[in-house]
Amino acid sequence: MSLQVRASEVQGTVALSTVPQEVEGIESSAAALRLGDVTSELKDITPQPLREQEKGEQESSSFARERFSSNSPTAPIAEPTSEQVQDTVAAPPATVEAEAIEPANAQMLESVISVTELSSEAAISDRNDPMSQVTNVSQLSDVSPGDWAYEALRSLVERYGCIAGYPDGTFRGNRATTRYEFAAGLNACLQQVERLIAASTEGFVTREDLETLQRLVTEFQTELATLGTRVDTLEGRVAFLEDHQFSTTTKLSGLAWFNLTGAFADDDVLVETTDLNGLFGDLALRQAGRDPITNQPITQTVEDDPEITFSNLVWLNFETSFTGRDSLVTQLAVGNGNSAANVFASAGLYNTFGTPFLDQTAGTITGDNDVILRELFYTFPVTDSIQAVVGPRINWYRYFDNNAYTFFLTGGSTFNSNGSTLLNTIDRGSGAAVLWNISDQFRLRVAYLGESDEFLPSGLFNSASNPDQGLFGGTNTITAELAFSPTENINLRFIYNRSNIQQINGLIGGAIGEPIYGLADDGFGGPLNNATADTFGFNFDWRVANFLGLFGRYTYGSTNLNPVNPARPDGEINAQAIQLGVAFPDLGKEGALATVSYVIPFSVLDGRDFLVSGGGDGGVQYEFEATYFYPLTNNIAIVPAFYLIGNPNNFSDNPNIYVGNLRAQFSF
């Protein structure tokens, strides 16, 4: 009589060293185990090998937060640093022709009970077994070297080679194991013995070994049964995930924010604009102009405080990987935010002072919940330390001018504190970036971007995709940042930015016309040609103690102006911005963060006469900001914030403005 054995499914070794230490953690390895019941009748044996892989990932200093954020740093460049352990078991040939089992072996096989038949100590005849006098192993929480069970299994391992996985390929019986770890090893030996008997390896399996296995199986029946239950449960979960997963290559994550915002002033506020309502009734489209008689900027007065607003913003992130080391990111956004503070802003200062960064409209029409493409880029490794980013819509703030305490999700949260107010002319753009981790202390990032901003009219602010201007015409920027971390608690960043700025209706500047805050003409109401600008920035954060941090920025920008009228002289506007702040990590709760900061967003040093909006009367606007990020759960947080703005719009006679914001933040 012959027997066909599906030997391709019989693999009898296991890496004991990788079995989890607790029952709750056993799924990862138990998914690869099958209880190899030894039965009195030989059947097809279909055990599965134990196979486990540990993965670790080194997080870079700048992208600790970008899993869902759009203004966060890049994914880490370095390869996973933890050792990957994969226990590979060699399988016998696909089909084994076996002769009928010898009577002696058949009798021995019948003497070993099946796991499914384990019900009582009576299953074992210990009348002539000297091991029966030893303390029952089921009374022990761990199995240690010296215990009879440990020594018995080690003997089986040495004889049948059913456990492997250590660096030298041997089993080391010199450390205590949990009962479940031990049971996994025992199960592997059962499978190996089954395979040998099925293959009719005459005389190889002894009666004494079978009796030892019988005793061990009884002592560890609970643990073996638990392994089988865990496997069945985990297989069901895996099958469900395979049927319901979003994609095999793409991960979906998202963020949603609710913003409740109110603002009021001590008195009437002077605003540089020709119309308080703005074009089409949109505050974002307030226009600027000069009085034809005095040549001074036209001003209006805001007499009434705005109403309280309640708005939303949602980002959906689709992250796709084709190789495991690359990343294609697509971010969609929808929102209808229009902060109450914008009522007090001069033309070209929309969404600046007192405006929470996340209280914004995603699309091009203020207040409309239009779904737009906010980011689209592809990241891939060039070497182990160099990463490249290319795409038609890259978020500049993902890679530059980051700070541990002004990250918009958890720290200082207004447009004026989230990043330097004089950087960058482009928020999103088409082009490429290179990220180089030079060493543990030095990191260099460079990028070239042509303008491709999603929240402004495409014909004017998306020059990179406009055939009349293209990637290298219109507005574009080159940025370089060198980051230096002398210690683990200090980060210093030095930034240079060169901008070519396209004029819009003869004006330079606007809400994203940095380094100008406001709008500039030729000084006499005449139009300007395209401009160039050079900006230098310094940014630091310092974790002084576990409960205390310091942060700040200093930025200097110079914009070169070229009038269309050749009779007008060229000029320049030089300005600076300052930020200093204190942070209190884990205040009140682990993961919480409170910040207090002082900000000067736009202090004009020279060239005020060219400003048709934003120059004020020579005053210097300043702001005090206080925010408190408080996580309720891992996915829900509330963030109250308060802002005081002095000398708004750079008018020294303007009253103080007060802004309060309560944000609910959901991540999924």
Secondary structure as the mmCIF struct_conf table of DSSP 4:
data_model
#
loop_
_struct_conf.conf_type_id
_struct_conf.id
_struct_conf.beg_label_comp_id
_struct_conf.beg_label_asym_id
_struct_conf.beg_label_seq_id
_struct_conf.end_label_comp_id
_struct_conf.end_label_asym_id
_struct_conf.end_label_seq_id
STRN STRN1 SER A 2 VAL A 5
HELX_RH_3T_P HELX_RH_3T_P1 ALA A 7 GLU A 9
STRN STRN2 VAL A 14 VAL A 14
HELX_RH_3T_P HELX_RH_3T_P2 LEU A 16 THR A 18
BEND BEND1 VAL A 19 VAL A 19
BEND BEND2 GLN A 21 GLU A 22
HELX_RH_3T_P HELX_RH_3T_P3 VAL A 23 GLY A 25
HELX_RH_AL_P HELX_RH_AL_P1 GLU A 27 ALA A 30
TURN_TY1_P TURN_TY1_P1 ALA A 31 ALA A 32
BEND BEND3 SER A 40 GLU A 41
HELX_LH_PP_P HELX_LH_PP_P1 GLN A 58 SER A 60
BEND BEND4 SER A 61 SER A 62
BEND BEND5 ALA A 64 ARG A 65
TURN_TY1_P TURN_TY1_P2 GLU A 66 PHE A 68
BEND BEND6 SER A 70 SER A 72
HELX_LH_PP_P HELX_LH_PP_P2 PRO A 73 PRO A 76
BEND BEND7 ALA A 78 ALA A 78
HELX_LH_PP_P HELX_LH_PP_P3 GLU A 79 PRO A 80
BEND BEND8 SER A 82 SER A 82
HELX_LH_PP_P HELX_LH_PP_P4 GLU A 83 GLN A 84
BEND BEND9 ALA A 94 ALA A 94
STRN STRN3 VAL A 96 GLU A 99
HELX_LH_PP_P HELX_LH_PP_P5 ALA A 100 GLU A 102
HELX_RH_AL_P HELX_RH_AL_P2 PRO A 103 SER A 111
BEND BEND10 VAL A 112 VAL A 112
HELX_LH_PP_P HELX_LH_PP_P6 ILE A 113 SER A 114
HELX_RH_3T_P HELX_RH_3T_P4 VAL A 115 GLU A 117
BEND BEND11 SER A 120 SER A 120
HELX_RH_3T_P HELX_RH_3T_P5 GLU A 121 ALA A 123
BEND BEND12 ILE A 124 ILE A 124
TURN_TY1_P TURN_TY1_P3 ARG A 127 ASN A 128
HELX_RH_3T_P HELX_RH_3T_P6 PRO A 130 GLN A 133
BEND BEND13 VAL A 134 VAL A 134
HELX_LH_PP_P HELX_LH_PP_P7 THR A 135 ASN A 136
HELX_RH_3T_P HELX_RH_3T_P7 VAL A 137 GLN A 139
BEND BEND14 SER A 141 SER A 141
STRN STRN4 ASP A 142 VAL A 143
TURN_TY1_P TURN_TY1_P4 PRO A 145 GLY A 146
BEND BEND15 ASP A 147 ASP A 147
HELX_RH_AL_P HELX_RH_AL_P3 TRP A 148 TYR A 160
STRN STRN5 ILE A 163 ILE A 163
BEND BEND16 TYR A 166 TYR A 166
TURN_TY1_P TURN_TY1_P5 PRO A 167 ASP A 168
BEND BEND17 GLY A 169 GLY A 169
BEND BEND18 ARG A 175 ARG A 175
STRN STRN6 THR A 177 THR A 178
HELX_RH_AL_P HELX_RH_AL_P4 ARG A 179 ALA A 198
TURN_TY1_P TURN_TY1_P6 ALA A 199 SER A 200
TURN_TY1_P TURN_TY1_P7 GLU A 202 PHE A 204
BEND BEND19 VAL A 205 VAL A 205
HELX_RH_AL_P HELX_RH_AL_P5 ARG A 207 GLU A 219
TURN_TY1_P TURN_TY1_P8 PHE A 220 PHE A 220
HELX_RH_AL_P HELX_RH_AL_P6 GLN A 221 HIS A 244
BEND BEND20 PHE A 246 PHE A 246
BEND BEND21 THR A 248 THR A 249
STRN STRN7 THR A 250 ALA A 265
BEND BEND22 ASP A 266 ASP A 267
STRN STRN8 VAL A 269 GLU A 272
BEND BEND23 THR A 274 THR A 274
TURN_TY1_P TURN_TY1_P9 LEU A 276 ASN A 277
HELX_RH_3T_P HELX_RH_3T_P8 LEU A 279 GLY A 281
HELX_RH_3T_P HELX_RH_3T_P9 LEU A 283 LEU A 285
STRN STRN9 ARG A 290 ARG A 290
TURN_TY1_P TURN_TY1_P10 PRO A 292 THR A 294
HELX_LH_PP_P HELX_LH_PP_P8 GLN A 296 GLN A 296
STRN STRN10 PRO A 297 PRO A 297
HELX_LH_PP_P HELX_LH_PP_P9 ILE A 298 ILE A 298
STRN STRN11 THR A 299 VAL A 302
BEND BEND24 ASP A 304 ASP A 304
HELX_LH_PP_P HELX_LH_PP_P10 ASP A 305 ILE A 308
STRN STRN12 THR A 309 THR A 320
BEND BEND25 PHE A 322 ARG A 325
STRN STRN13 SER A 327 GLY A 335
STRN STRN14 ASN A 336 ASN A 336
HELX_RH_3T_P HELX_RH_3T_P10 ALA A 340 PHE A 344
HELX_LH_PP_P HELX_LH_PP_P11 ALA A 345 SER A 346
TURN_TY1_P TURN_TY1_P11 ALA A 347 GLY A 348
TURN_TY1_P TURN_TY1_P12 TYR A 350 ASN A 351
TURN_TY1_P TURN_TY1_P13 PHE A 353 GLY A 354
STRN STRN15 PRO A 356 PRO A 356
TURN_TY1_P TURN_TY1_P14 PHE A 357 LEU A 358
BEND BEND26 ASP A 359 ASP A 359
STRN STRN16 THR A 361 THR A 361
BEND BEND27 ALA A 362 ILE A 365
TURN_TY1_P TURN_TY1_P15 THR A 366 GLY A 367
STRN STRN17 ILE A 372 PRO A 381
BEND BEND28 VAL A 382 SER A 385
STRN STRN18 ILE A 386 ASN A 395
HELX_RH_3T_P HELX_RH_3T_P11 TRP A 396 ARG A 398
TURN_TY1_P TURN_TY1_P16 TYR A 399 TYR A 399
BEND BEND29 PHE A 400 ASP A 401
TURN_TY1_P TURN_TY1_P17 ALA A 404 TYR A 405
TURN_TY1_P TURN_TY1_P18 PHE A 408 THR A 410
BEND BEND30 GLY A 411 GLY A 411
STRN STRN19 THR A 414 THR A 414
HELX_RH_AL_P HELX_RH_AL_P7 PHE A 415 ASN A 418
BEND BEND31 GLY A 419 GLY A 419
TURN_TY1_P TURN_TY1_P19 THR A 421 LEU A 422
BEND BEND32 THR A 425 THR A 425
BEND BEND33 ASP A 427 ASP A 427
STRN STRN20 ARG A 428 ASN A 437
BEND BEND34 SER A 439 GLN A 441
STRN STRN21 PHE A 442 GLU A 451
TURN_TY1_P TURN_TY1_P20 GLU A 454 PHE A 455
BEND BEND35 LEU A 456 LEU A 456
HELX_RH_AL_P HELX_RH_AL_P8 SER A 458 PHE A 461
HELX_RH_3T_P HELX_RH_3T_P12 SER A 463 SER A 465
TURN_TY1_P TURN_TY1_P21 PRO A 467 GLN A 469
TURN_TY1_P TURN_TY1_P22 LEU A 471 PHE A 472
BEND BEND36 GLY A 473 THR A 475
STRN STRN22 ASN A 476 THR A 487
TURN_TY1_P TURN_TY1_P23 GLU A 488 ASN A 489
STRN STRN23 ILE A 490 ILE A 501
STRN STRN24 ILE A 504 ILE A 504
TURN_TY1_P TURN_TY1_P24 ASN A 505 GLY A 506
STRN STRN25 LEU A 507 LEU A 507
STRN STRN26 ILE A 508 GLY A 509
BEND BEND37 GLY A 510 GLY A 510
TURN_TY1_P TURN_TY1_P25 ALA A 511 ILE A 512
TURN_TY1_P TURN_TY1_P26 GLU A 514 PRO A 515
BEND BEND38 TYR A 517 GLY A 518
STRN STRN27 LEU A 519 ALA A 520
BEND BEND39 ASP A 522 GLY A 525
STRN STRN28 LEU A 528 LEU A 528
STRN STRN29 ALA A 531 ALA A 545
TURN_TY1_P TURN_TY1_P27 ASN A 546 PHE A 547
STRN STRN30 LEU A 548 LEU A 561
STRN STRN31 PRO A 563 PRO A 563
BEND BEND40 VAL A 564 ASN A 565
TURN_TY1_P TURN_TY1_P28 PRO A 566 ALA A 567
BEND BEND41 ARG A 568 ARG A 568
HELX_LH_PP_P HELX_LH_PP_P12 PRO A 569 ASP A 570
STRN STRN32 GLY A 571 PRO A 585
TURN_TY1_P TURN_TY1_P29 ASP A 586 ASP A 586
BEND BEND42 LEU A 587 LYS A 589
TURN_TY1_P TURN_TY1_P30 GLU A 590 GLY A 591
STRN STRN33 LEU A 593 ASP A 606
HELX_RH_3T_P HELX_RH_3T_P13 ARG A 608 PHE A 610
STRN STRN34 LEU A 611 SER A 613
BEND BEND43 GLY A 614 GLY A 614
TURN_TY1_P TURN_TY1_P31 GLY A 616 ASP A 617
BEND BEND44 GLY A 618 GLY A 618
STRN STRN35 TYR A 622 PRO A 631
BEND BEND45 LEU A 632 ASN A 635
STRN STRN36 ILE A 636 GLY A 646
BEND BEND46 ASN A 647 ASN A 647
HELX_RH_3T_P HELX_RH_3T_P14 PRO A 648 ASN A 650
TURN_TY1_P TURN_TY1_P32 SER A 652 ASP A 653
BEND BEND47 ASN A 654 ASN A 654
HELX_LH_PP_P HELX_LH_PP_P13 PRO A 655 ASN A 656
STRN STRN37 ILE A 657 SER A 667
#
